[in-house]
Amino acid sequence: MPATGYFTHPDCRKHEMGAGHPECPERLDAIEDRLLITGVGDALDRREAPEAPITDIELAHDRMLVAALRGMSVQLAEDISAGGPSHAQIDPDTSLNIHTWNAALRAAGATLAATDAVIAGELENAFCAVRPPGHHACHNKAMGFCFFNNVAVAAKYALARHGLKRVAIVDFDVHHGNGTEDIIRGDARILMVSFFQHPLYPFSGTENPGPNMLNLPVPPYTRGMEVREMIEQSWIPRLEEFKPQMIFISAGFDAHREDDLGQLGLVEQDYAWITQRIKDVARRHAKGRIVSSLEGGYHLNALARSVEAHIRVLADL
């Protein structure tokens, strides 16, 4: 029986955006430690994330954006050698250091390699423990801690390189995946379903969503049982009707009640339940094929416990 893959790379730890930034390398350490002490890591097929080819990243992103980020990285290295600052700012919350370019290539490469392995039947499904995250990265703009949209790149890749006809993206981050929506808007081959706190950064997702989008904005302090009910009534019928041949997950765990970047009330059992419902749809329509990639989640302990719960369901543990 094919196992659950676990894709990561040391380069993903080297990207950092300054002291005190919530999107920090320690997020990956917390996940690794949790999988080690619980023994969950022993059940996974661990694989090293390759660098994504630029041509595949450009399935989802404007080549000018890709060139600009690469250029900023080269310029930053020159500035540092001349005694300049250690980071280059993208927006007030997002910056790159000299390792960001490689980390971003590995993060996108993880989802591509996972897609290859799952479609080949080597793995039943996969989780990508990568950073930087991706779902705020638009077709021609990096923002919100994100540089390349790892999940959107993989979804476009599955269609373009593997010939799939229909894929779904499920986004359960506390923030709206505005970048993913920007990239896939109007592409009838991709259905995106999501819930997110509203109002909250990036203050989008409620105005004129595309016909291939199902957004569920929820108010602050919404708890897990309410979210589960909305998923059961809205997401599941839409996914069943769409019959995706593969499902990609933007797995953000910042809707956890202990996470300060949002004000929703989910707990680990909610993430396990959501994962199981996605898995049920994947088994019915997609030969079980799921690739999940880490997005948000900034309370280290809650993040680690939630990822463990998510992976336990993926791996039938």
Order of alpha helices (4+ residues) and beta strands (2+ residues): beta-alpha-alpha-beta-alpha-alpha-beta-beta-alpha-beta-alpha-beta-alpha-beta-beta-alpha-alpha-beta-alpha-beta-alpha
